[in-house]
Amino acid sequence: MSRIAIIGAGAWGTALSIVLGRRGAHKVCLWAYENEVCRSIVEYRRNNLFLSDCEIPTDVEVTNDLGIVLHSAEIVLSVMPSHHVRSLFRLMAPQLNADMLLVSATKGIENETLKRMSEIIEDIVAESCRFAPRVAALSGPSFAKEVARGDPTAITVASKDGKLATEIQREFSDQSFRVYTNDDVIGVELGGSLKNVIAIAAGVVEGLGLGHNTAAALITRGLAEITRLAVACGARRETMAGLAGMGDLVLTCTGGLSRNRTVGVELGRGRKLREIMAGMRGMVAEGVLTTDAAMGLAQRYSIEMPITEQIYAILHEEKSPKDAIRELMGRPGKVE
């Protein structure tokens, strides 16, 4: 029986605790930052703050003590917001050891360094623990609510260590949760991160009342530009046509459960970003932060990303969404 520590009890972390707990083959402990979440799970077996509709198996423990959750853990599953990864892994470092398998399920890029989540984990562990960690990245099209209720879902785990990827595949898979393996960590992580920017754009299209033609063009050209950037960073092009690329992009751009798309819808309707974010009650739309990082990577590698540029202008320069669409459509003709 594997001992799994899940760090982060938002909707996605809670959904993964349900997946891993329902098999009865693991000892699962979920770490929550919020005392309210711990109380809710202990009393009601539900995370009433982030995923209230789904019951959490009784075998899943919950704590807000990092020492407790990491004690004797064999697999550490990191599911915190991207801007907390560095600080939390520094706090966790004294409890980490070389035998642990570290899996990042966070979709984001650090703004200050432009590093992916697995790179941050590797940096902190090497610096603080003095060993090279075994790290994998988990990504793909997966709304937390649908995963938690048992809808068939397929995702990808990527690692440069093939044995690690295969072990996570074996430990995490069940009849409703299919895990594929991949060795393109860069592509899997960037696909899961950059698609959130395009999802905001897709929401803007919806908020403006535009139709399916516009949405299809946006998603297709969005895939083209995030593929250009990912390949420039060292990813394989074919990864971006798989679950962690096109699959996650289509889901996030079209699904009503997407927080990033929801932000875009409200922007398209004329609301300001500050107002939208204030109403999200602790939920995180990673695409807002990732837009800055995507712009930084695009400048570093001299990659043209017209959709990302317009979303940056809408988010941070209060550009009119209608003007942004007009500029995209008015660009000089290109070869596809």
C-alpha positions in Angstrom: 0.0 0.0 0.0 1.6 3.2 -1.2 1.7 6.2 1.1 0.7 9.3 -0.8 0.9 12.9 0.4 -1.2 15.5 -1.5 0.0 19.1 -1.0 -2.9 21.4 -1.7 -6.6 21.0 -1.1 -8.1 23.2 -3.7 -10.6 21.6 -6.2 -7.9 19.7 -8.1 -6.0 18.4 -5.1 -9.3 17.3 -3.6 -10.3 15.5 -6.8 -7.0 13.7 -6.9 -7.5 12.6 -3.3 -10.8 11.1 -4.3 -9.3 9.3 -7.2 -6.4 7.9 -5.1 -8.6 7.2 -2.1 -11.4 5.3 -3.8 -9.2 2.4 -4.9 -8.5 1.4 -1.3 -4.9 0.6 -2.4 -3.2 3.7 -1.0 -2.8 5.5 2.3 -3.7 9.1 1.3 -3.1 12.2 3.3 -4.3 15.6 2.1 -2.6 18.8 3.2 -4.9 21.9 3.3 -3.7 25.4 4.1 -7.1 26.5 5.2 -8.4 25.3 8.6 -11.9 25.6 7.2 -11.1 22.9 4.6 -9.8 20.6 7.3 -12.9 21.0 9.4 -15.2 20.5 6.5 -13.6 17.3 5.4 -13.4 15.9 8.9 -17.0 16.7 9.7 -18.8 16.3 6.4 -16.3 14.3 4.2 -16.6 17.2 1.7 -14.5 20.2 0.8 -17.2 22.7 1.1 -14.9 25.6 0.2 -13.6 24.3 -3.2 -15.4 21.1 -4.2 -18.6 20.8 -2.2 -20.5 18.4 -4.4 -18.2 15.4 -4.1 -17.7 13.1 -1.2 -14.2 12.3 -0.1 -13.5 8.6 0.9 -13.3 8.0 4.6 -9.8 6.6 4.3 -8.4 9.9 3.1 -6.9 11.8 6.0 -6.6 15.6 6.1 -4.2 17.9 8.0 -2.7 21.4 7.9 0.6 20.1 9.3 3.3 19.6 6.7 5.3 17.4 9.0 2.3 15.0 9.4 1.4 14.8 5.8 5.0 14.1 4.7 5.9 11.6 7.4 6.7 8.3 5.7 5.3 9.5 2.4 6.5 7.6 -0.7 4.8 9.8 -3.3 4.4 13.5 -2.8 1.8 15.0 -5.2 2.2 18.8 -5.4 -1.1 20.5 -6.3 -0.7 24.1 -4.9 -1.1 27.3 -6.9 2.0 28.0 -9.0 3.0 31.1 -7.1 3.2 29.1 -3.8 5.4 26.2 -5.2 8.8 27.8 -4.3 7.9 28.9 -0.8 6.1 25.6 0.1 8.8 23.4 -1.2 11.3 25.4 0.9 9.1 24.7 4.0 8.8 21.0 3.0 12.5 20.5 2.3 13.5 19.2 5.8 10.9 16.4 5.4 11.9 15.3 1.9 14.2 12.4 1.1 15.8 10.8 -1.9 13.4 7.8 -2.0 10.3 10.0 -2.4 8.7 10.3 -5.8 7.7 13.9 -6.4 4.8 14.6 -8.8 3.8 18.1 -9.9 0.1 18.6 -10.9 0.4 22.4 -10.9 -0.1 24.1 -14.2 1.9 27.3 -14.3 5.2 29.1 -14.9 7.0 31.2 -12.3 6.9 34.8 -13.4 10.2 35.9 -11.9 12.3 33.1 -13.3 10.2 31.8 -16.1 10.8 28.3 -14.8 8.4 25.4 -15.0 7.1 23.8 -11.7 9.4 20.7 -12.0 12.4 23.0 -12.5 11.5 24.9 -9.3 11.2 21.6 -7.4 14.5 20.4 -8.7 16.2 23.7 -7.7 14.8 23.7 -4.2 15.6 20.1 -3.5 19.1 20.3 -4.9 19.8 23.5 -2.9 18.2 22.5 0.4 18.3 18.7 0.5 21.6 18.0 -1.4 20.2 15.3 -3.6 18.7 15.1 -7.2 15.0 14.4 -6.8 12.9 12.0 -8.9 10.3 14.4 -10.4 7.3 13.9 -12.8 4.7 16.3 -14.1 1.0 15.4 -14.3 -1.2 17.2 -16.8 -4.0 16.9 -19.4 -7.7 17.7 -19.9 -9.2 17.2 -16.4 -11.9 19.4 -14.8 -11.7 18.6 -11.1 -15.4 18.2 -10.6 -15.7 15.6 -13.4 -12.7 13.7 -12.2 -14.1 13.6 -8.7 -17.5 12.2 -9.8 -15.8 9.5 -11.8 -16.3 10.7 -15.4 -13.8 8.8 -17.7 -10.7 11.0 -17.9 -7.3 10.6 -19.7 -4.2 12.5 -18.7 -0.4 12.3 -19.0 2.5 11.9 -16.6 5.8 13.0 -17.9 9.3 12.3 -16.6 12.8 12.0 -17.9 12.9 8.9 -15.6 10.9 6.3 -17.5 10.6 4.0 -14.5 9.1 6.8 -12.4 6.5 7.7 -15.1 5.5 4.0 -15.3 5.2 3.7 -11.5 3.0 6.8 -11.3 0.9 5.4 -14.2 0.4 2.2 -12.3 -0.4 3.8 -9.0 -2.8 6.5 -10.3 -4.7 4.6 -13.0 -8.1 3.1 -12.4 -11.2 2.3 -14.6 -12.2 6.0 -14.7 -8.8 7.7 -14.6 -6.4 6.6 -17.5 -2.8 7.8 -17.3 -0.5 7.8 -20.3 3.3 8.2 -20.0 5.5 10.7 -21.8 9.2 11.7 -21.5 8.7 15.3 -22.8 8.4 17.1 -19.5 8.9 20.5 -21.1 6.0 19.9 -23.6 3.7 18.5 -21.0 4.3 21.3 -18.5 4.2 24.1 -21.0 1.1 22.7 -22.8 -0.8 22.7 -19.4 0.3 26.2 -18.6 0.1 28.1 -21.8 -3.4 26.8 -22.8 -4.8 28.9 -19.9 -3.9 32.1 -21.7 -5.7 31.0 -24.8 -8.7 29.9 -22.6 -9.0 33.5 -21.4 -9.1 34.6 -25.0 -11.8 32.0 -25.8 -13.8 33.4 -22.9 -13.4 36.9 -24.3 -14.8 35.6 -27.6 -17.9 34.2 -25.7 -18.3 37.4 -23.7 -18.3 39.5 -26.8 -21.1 37.3 -28.2 -19.1 36.1 -31.1 -19.8 32.7 -32.7 -18.3 29.3 -33.3 -16.3 30.5 -36.3 -14.4 32.9 -34.2 -13.9 30.4 -31.4 -12.6 27.7 -33.7 -10.1 30.1 -35.3 -9.0 31.3 -31.9 -8.4 27.8 -30.6 -6.6 26.7 -33.7 -4.3 29.7 -34.0 -3.8 29.6 -30.2 -2.5 26.0 -30.5 -0.1 27.2 -33.3 1.4 29.9 -31.1 1.8 27.9 -27.9 3.4 25.1 -30.0 5.9 27.6 -31.5 6.9 28.7 -28.0 7.0 25.2 -26.5 9.2 23.9 -29.3 11.5 26.9 -28.9 11.8 26.0 -25.2 12.8 22.4 -26.1 9.5 20.6 -26.3 8.5 18.1 -29.0 5.8 19.3 -31.5 3.9 16.1 -31.3 3.4 16.5 -27.5 1.4 19.7 -28.2 -1.0 17.6 -30.4 -1.7 15.2 -27.5 -3.6 15.3 -24.2 -1.4 17.8 -22.5 -1.5 20.2 -25.5 -4.5 20.1 -27.8 -6.6 18.0 -25.4 -6.2 20.4 -22.5 -6.6 23.4 -24.7 -9.9 22.3 -26.2 -11.3 21.4 -22.8 -10.3 24.7 -21.2 -11.4 26.9 -24.1 -14.8 25.3 -24.4 -15.8 24.0 -21.0 -18.0 26.0 -18.7 -16.1 24.7 -15.6 -12.9 26.5 -16.8 -12.0 29.4 -14.4 -9.7 30.9 -17.0 -12.4 30.9 -19.7 -14.8 32.4 -17.1 -12.4 35.3 -16.5 -12.3 35.9 -20.2 -16.1 35.8 -20.5 -16.4 38.5 -17.9 -13.7 40.6 -19.5 -15.5 40.3 -22.8 -18.7 41.6 -21.1 -16.8 44.7 -19.9 -15.9 43.9 -16.3 -12.5 44.9 -14.9 -10.0 42.2 -13.9 -9.8 43.4 -10.3 -13.5 43.0 -9.9 -13.5 39.6 -11.5 -10.7 38.3 -9.3 -12.2 39.6 -6.2 -15.3 37.6 -6.8 -13.5 34.3 -7.2 -13.5 33.5 -3.5 -10.0 32.1 -3.3 -10.1 30.2 -6.6 -7.1 30.7 -8.8 -7.2 31.4 -12.6 -3.6 30.5 -13.4 -3.8 32.0 -16.9 -3.8 35.5 -15.5 -0.3 35.0 -14.0 0.9 32.7 -16.9 0.2 35.5 -19.4 3.1 37.5 -18.0 5.4 34.5 -18.0 4.4 33.6 -21.6 5.2 37.1 -22.7 8.6 36.8 -20.9 9.4 33.5 -22.7 8.2 34.8 -26.0 10.6 37.7 -25.7 13.5 35.4 -24.5 13.1 33.2 -27.6 11.9 35.9 -30.1 8.6 34.0 -30.7 5.6 35.8 -32.2 2.5 35.3 -30.0 -0.2 37.7 -31.2 -3.1 36.2 -29.1 -1.1 36.2 -25.9 0.0 39.8 -26.6 -3.6 41.0 -26.9 -4.6 39.1 -23.7 -1.7 40.8 -21.9 -3.0 44.2 -23.1 -6.5 43.4 -22.0 -5.4 42.2 -18.6 -2.8 44.7 -17.7 -3.4 47.7 -20.0 -7.2 47.7 -19.9 -7.4 47.4 -23.6 -10.9 47.0 -25.1 -11.6 43.4 -26.0 -13.2 44.6 -29.2 -10.1 46.5 -30.1 -8.0 43.4 -29.4 -10.1 41.3 -31.8 -10.0 44.0 -34.4 -6.2 44.1 -34.3 -5.9 40.3 -34.5 -8.1 40.3 -37.6 -6.3 43.2 -39.2 -2.8 41.7 -39.0 -1.0 41.2 -42.4 -1.8 38.0 -44.3 0.3 34.9 -43.3 1.0 31.4 -44.6 -0.6 28.9 -42.3 
